[in-house]
C-alpha cells in the first residue's frame, strides 16, 4: 500500500492542539450510541432507562449521533490523506477501524480518493461515478442520485468498491489487491459476528434504533456534502470545479472545524497534502490575489446547497456531464499518490487556472 509522501515543512504542519479537539467527534459518537442504547434496555424503549419515554431526548441523541457519525466519515477522509497528525500508523489503523464501521476497505477508499483529486470531474474520477461518466445517461444519473442521497450508507461503499472489482480497475498490484481483499474480509467477519449476535439475542429493534438509524442519517449527510461540493461543476480546475464554504457564522465555522475543514473544498482539492488548518487561509489568499476570478465560494453551507439543488433535480453531473468539453491529457497519466499541487503537477495547461498559487507549508 502507498503512504503519502510529505515534504519536511508539510510534515511539520500536521501538528497543533486543534487536531486533538477535532477528534472529539469520535467519543461524541460513542457517547451518543451509549445514550441511545440506554433508552432501550431489553430492546424496549418504554421499559426504563435514563430518558426512556422521552421522544425529545430520543430525537436529540439520534441527530447528535448521526451527525457525529458523519464527522467520522470526515475523519476517515483525513486518514486516507494521512493528514490527521504526524503518525502514519495512527492514520492507517484508525482508517481501517472506521472503514470496517462503514463497510469500506481503507485502501479502496484511499486509491479511489487519490484519483478523485488527480482527475477531478473527469471520467477517471472513480469517486464521482456515475456523475463523471459520460456513458451514464441523464436518466440513470437522476435515479442513482436519489439512491445515493437516501441510501448513502450502502451506495457510498458500492461506489468506492468499483475501483477494486471493475474490469477497468487501475489497481493491478497483487500485493495491494491482497491487502484490499483482507480488509474486506475483516468487514465481513466483524459485521457477520455483530449481526449474528444481534440475531442470537433477538436485539434487532435496538440495533435498528441505536446503530442503523443514526448510520442512515450520517449517510444522508455524507452524500449531501458530496453533492453540494461537486454536482453541476464542469471545470477540471480544483478551485473552479468545486464549491467552497467559508462560513461567516459560528455554526458553519463550528461544523467546518468538526469536519476537518473539508468544507473548504477548493484549496483542499488543489493541495491534497495540506493540513486542514491551512485551508481557510489558503482560500482567502487566492481570493485576495484573484479578485476577478469567479470562484464558487459561499458564506454558508445552505447557500452552497441551494446553488447545487437545480443540478440534483435536472442533471446530476460533473465535467462533461455538466457541459464541459473533453479534458486534455494530464501531465501524469497513472497517478499513485497525492501530490502537493494538483493544478501545476497534474492538470494540462488548458484545463488549469494556474495564474496564481499560494505558498503553503511545503
C-alpha positions in Angstrom: 0.0 0.0 0.0 1.1 3.6 -0.6 1.8 6.2 2.0 1.6 9.9 1.5 5.0 11.5 0.9 5.2 14.9 2.6 7.9 17.5 2.4 9.5 18.4 5.7 7.5 21.6 6.1 4.3 19.8 5.2 5.0 17.1 7.8 5.7 19.7 10.5 2.4 21.4 9.7 0.5 18.3 10.7 0.6 19.2 14.4 -1.1 21.5 16.9 -3.6 21.3 19.7 -6.5 21.9 17.2 -6.0 18.3 16.0 -7.0 17.0 19.4 -10.2 19.0 19.5 -11.2 17.7 16.1 -11.0 14.2 17.4 -13.9 14.9 19.8 -16.3 13.7 17.1 -15.1 10.1 17.9 -16.0 10.0 21.6 -19.1 12.1 21.0 -20.4 9.5 18.6 -19.7 6.7 21.1 -21.4 8.6 23.8 -24.4 9.1 21.5 -24.6 5.4 20.8 -24.4 4.6 24.5 -27.2 7.1 25.4 -29.5 5.7 22.7 -28.7 2.1 23.9 -29.6 3.2 27.5 -33.0 4.3 26.3 -33.9 0.7 25.2 -33.0 -1.7 28.0 -34.1 -5.1 26.9 -34.9 -3.7 23.5 -38.0 -1.8 24.7 -37.6 2.0 24.7 -40.5 2.4 27.1 -39.3 -0.1 29.7 -37.0 2.3 31.6 -33.6 3.9 31.2 -32.2 7.4 31.9 -34.5 9.1 29.4 -37.0 6.4 28.4 -40.3 7.5 27.2 -38.9 10.9 26.1 -39.2 11.3 22.4 -37.4 14.6 22.6 -34.3 13.0 24.1 -34.5 10.2 21.6 -34.7 12.6 18.7 -31.9 14.7 20.2 -29.5 11.9 20.6 -30.4 10.3 17.3 -29.5 13.5 15.5 -26.3 14.1 17.6 -25.2 10.6 17.0 -26.0 10.7 13.3 -24.0 14.0 12.9 -21.1 12.6 14.9 -21.0 9.5 12.6 -21.0 11.9 9.7 -18.0 13.6 11.2 -16.4 10.1 11.4 -16.6 10.0 7.6 -14.6 13.3 7.5 -12.1 11.8 9.9 -11.9 8.7 7.7 -11.3 11.1 4.8 -8.3 12.6 6.6 -6.9 9.1 7.4 -6.9 8.4 3.6 -4.8 11.6 3.1 -2.8 10.8 6.2 -3.1 14.4 7.3 -4.6 13.7 10.7 -1.3 14.2 12.5 2.4 13.2 12.2 1.7 9.5 12.7 1.1 7.5 9.6 0.4 4.4 11.7 -2.4 6.1 13.5 -4.0 7.3 10.2 -3.8 3.8 8.7 -5.1 1.8 11.6 -7.8 4.4 12.6 -8.8 4.4 8.9 -9.1 0.7 8.9 -11.3 0.7 12.1 -13.5 3.4 10.7 -13.6 1.7 7.3 -14.9 -1.5 9.0 -17.6 0.5 10.7 -18.6 2.0 7.3 -18.3 -1.3 5.3 -15.4 0.2 3.3 -11.9 -1.1 2.7 -9.4 1.7 3.8 -7.2 1.1 0.8 -10.1 1.0 -1.7 -11.2 4.4 -0.4 -7.6 5.8 -0.5 -6.9 4.6 -4.0 -10.3 6.0 -5.2 -9.7 9.3 -3.5 -6.2 9.7 -4.9 -7.7 9.6 -8.4 -10.6 11.8 -7.3 -8.1 14.6 -6.6 -5.9 13.9 -9.6 -8.7 13.6 -12.2 -11.5 15.8 -10.7 -14.8 15.7 -12.7 -13.2 13.5 -15.4 -14.2 10.0 -16.5 -11.2 8.7 -14.5 -12.7 10.2 -11.3 -13.9 6.9 -9.8 -15.3 8.6 -6.7 -17.8 10.7 -8.6 -19.2 7.9 -10.7 -21.7 7.9 -12.3 -21.9 11.7 -12.4 -18.4 11.9 -14.0 -19.1 9.1 -16.5 -20.1 10.4 -19.9 -21.5 7.0 -20.8 -24.1 7.3 -17.9 -27.4 8.7 -19.2 -29.1 11.6 -17.5 -32.0 9.3 -16.6 -29.7 6.8 -14.9 -27.9 9.6 -13.1 -31.1 11.2 -11.9 -32.3 7.8 -10.5 -29.0 6.9 -8.9 -28.5 10.4 -7.3 -31.6 9.8 -5.2 -30.4 6.3 -4.2 -27.0 7.8 -3.4 -28.6 10.5 -1.3 -31.3 8.5 0.6 -29.3 5.2 0.9 -25.8 6.6 1.2 -24.9 4.1 3.8 -24.8 1.4 1.1 -24.4 3.5 -2.1 -21.1 5.0 -1.0 -19.4 1.7 -0.2 -20.6 0.4 -3.5 -19.2 3.4 -5.4 -15.8 3.1 -3.7 -15.6 -0.7 -4.3 -15.9 -0.3 -8.1 -12.2 0.6 -8.3 -11.4 -2.9 -7.0 -13.8 -5.2 -8.8 -14.4 -3.3 -12.1 -12.7 -4.8 -15.2 -11.2 -1.4 -15.9 -9.6 -1.2 -12.4 -6.3 0.6 -12.3 -5.3 -1.4 -9.3 -3.0 -4.1 -10.7 -0.6 -4.7 -7.9 -1.2 -8.2 -6.5 0.1 -7.0 -3.1 -2.4 -4.1 -3.0 -5.3 -6.2 -4.1 -4.5 -8.8 -1.5 -4.5 -6.1 1.2 -7.8 -4.8 0.0 -9.2 -8.4 0.0 -8.1 -8.8 3.6 -9.7 -5.5 4.6 -13.0 -6.6 3.1 -12.6 -9.9 4.8 -12.3 -8.1 8.1 -15.5 -6.2 7.3 -17.3 -9.5 6.6 -16.0 -11.1 9.8 -16.8 -8.2 12.1 -20.2 -7.5 10.8 -21.0 -11.1 10.4 -20.2 -11.6 14.1 -22.2 -8.5 15.1 -25.3 -9.4 13.1 -25.0 -13.0 14.4 -25.0 -11.8 18.0 -27.9 -9.4 17.3 -29.9 -12.3 15.8 -29.0 -14.6 18.7 -30.1 -12.2 21.3 -33.2 -11.0 19.3 -31.9 -7.4 19.5 -33.0 -6.2 16.1 -35.1 -3.4 17.4 -32.3 -2.0 19.5 -29.8 -2.4 16.6 -32.0 -0.6 14.2 -32.7 2.3 16.5 -29.3 2.6 18.1 -27.0 2.0 15.1 -28.8 1.7 11.8 -30.9 4.9 12.0 -28.0 7.2 13.0 -25.9 5.5 10.4 -28.5 6.2 7.8 -28.7 9.8 8.8 -24.9 10.0 8.6 -25.1 8.6 5.1 -27.6 11.2 4.0 -25.3 14.0 5.4 -22.3 12.5 3.6 -23.9 12.1 0.2 -25.4 15.6 0.6 -22.0 17.0 1.3 -20.5 15.3 -1.7 -23.4 16.7 -3.9 -23.0 20.2 -2.5 -19.3 20.3 -3.2 -19.5 18.7 -6.7 -22.8 18.4 -8.6 -23.1 20.8 -11.5 -19.4 21.8 -11.6 -17.9 21.5 -15.0 -14.4 22.9 -14.6 -11.5 20.5 -14.2 -9.6 23.1 -12.1 -9.8 22.3 -8.4 -10.7 25.9 -7.3 -13.3 26.4 -10.1 -14.6 22.8 -10.2 -15.7 22.5 -6.6 -17.9 24.6 -4.2 -16.0 26.1 -1.2 -17.7 27.2 2.0 -16.0 29.9 4.1 -18.5 30.3 7.0 -19.5 33.8 8.2 -21.3 32.5 11.3 -20.3 30.5 14.3 -22.4 27.4 13.4 -20.9 27.0 9.9 -17.4 27.6 11.3 -18.0 25.0 14.1 -19.3 22.4 11.6 -16.3 23.1 9.4 -13.9 22.6 12.3 -15.6 19.4 13.4 -15.3 18.0 9.8 -11.5 18.8 9.5 -12.1 21.8 7.3 -13.3 19.6 4.4 -15.9 22.2 3.6 -13.1 24.5 2.4 -13.1 22.2 -0.6 -11.4 24.1 -3.4 -7.9 24.5 -1.9 -8.2 21.0 -0.3 -8.6 19.6 -3.9 -5.7 21.6 -5.2 -3.4 20.9 -2.3 -4.3 17.4 -1.0 -1.3 17.2 1.3 -2.1 20.5 3.1 -3.0 20.3 6.8 -6.7 21.1 7.4 -5.8 24.2 9.5 -4.2 25.8 6.4 -7.1 25.6 4.0 -9.1 28.7 5.0 -6.0 31.0 4.9 -5.1 29.4 1.6 -8.5 30.2 0.0 -8.5 33.7 1.4 -5.1 34.2 -0.3 -6.5 33.0 -3.6 -9.5 35.4 -3.3 -7.3 38.4 -2.4 -4.9 37.8 -5.3 -7.6 36.9 -7.9 -10.5 39.3 -7.2 -11.6 38.9 -10.9 -11.9 35.1 -10.7 -15.4 33.7 -10.3 -14.5 31.3 -7.6 -17.6 29.4 -6.3 -17.2 30.4 -2.7 -20.2 30.6 -0.3 -20.5 32.1 3.2 -22.8 29.3 4.4 -23.4 25.6 3.6 -27.0 26.4 3.0 -26.2 28.8 0.2 -23.9 26.3 -1.4 -26.6 23.6 -1.2 -29.1 25.9 -2.8 -26.7 26.5 -5.7 -26.4 22.8 -6.1 -30.1 21.8 -5.9 -31.0 22.6 -9.6 -28.3 20.2 -10.8 -29.5 17.4 -8.4 -33.0 17.7 -9.9 -32.3 18.4 -13.6 -28.9 17.0 -14.4 -26.8 15.3 -11.7 -23.4 15.5 -13.4 -20.0 17.0 -13.3 -17.4 17.7 -16.0 -18.6 16.6 -19.5 -22.0 15.6 -18.0 -22.3 19.3 -16.8 -21.4 20.8 -20.2 -17.6 20.7 -20.2 -15.6 19.8 -23.3 -13.5 16.6 -23.2 -10.5 17.1 -20.9 -7.0 17.3 -22.2 -4.4 14.7 -21.4 -2.9 15.1 -17.9 0.8 15.5 -17.2 0.6 12.3 -15.1 -1.5 9.6 -16.6 -1.2 6.9 -13.9 -1.3 8.6 -10.5 -0.3 6.5 -7.4 -0.2 9.1 -4.6 -1.3 12.6 -3.6 0.8 15.5 -4.9 1.5 18.9 -3.4 -0.4 20.9 -6.1 -2.8 19.2 -8.5 -3.0 22.2 -10.8 0.7 22.6 -11.5 1.7 18.9 -11.3 -1.1 17.0 -13.0 -3.6 19.2 -14.9 -3.0 20.0 -18.6 -2.4 23.7 -19.1 -5.7 24.1 -21.0 -7.7 22.6 -18.1 -5.9 24.6 -15.3 -6.3 28.1 -13.8 -2.7 28.4 -12.8 -2.4 32.2 -12.9 -1.7 32.3 -9.2 -0.5 29.9 -6.5 -0.1 30.3 -2.8 2.9 29.2 -0.7 1.8 26.5 1.8 3.9 24.8 4.4 5.5 22.7 1.7 
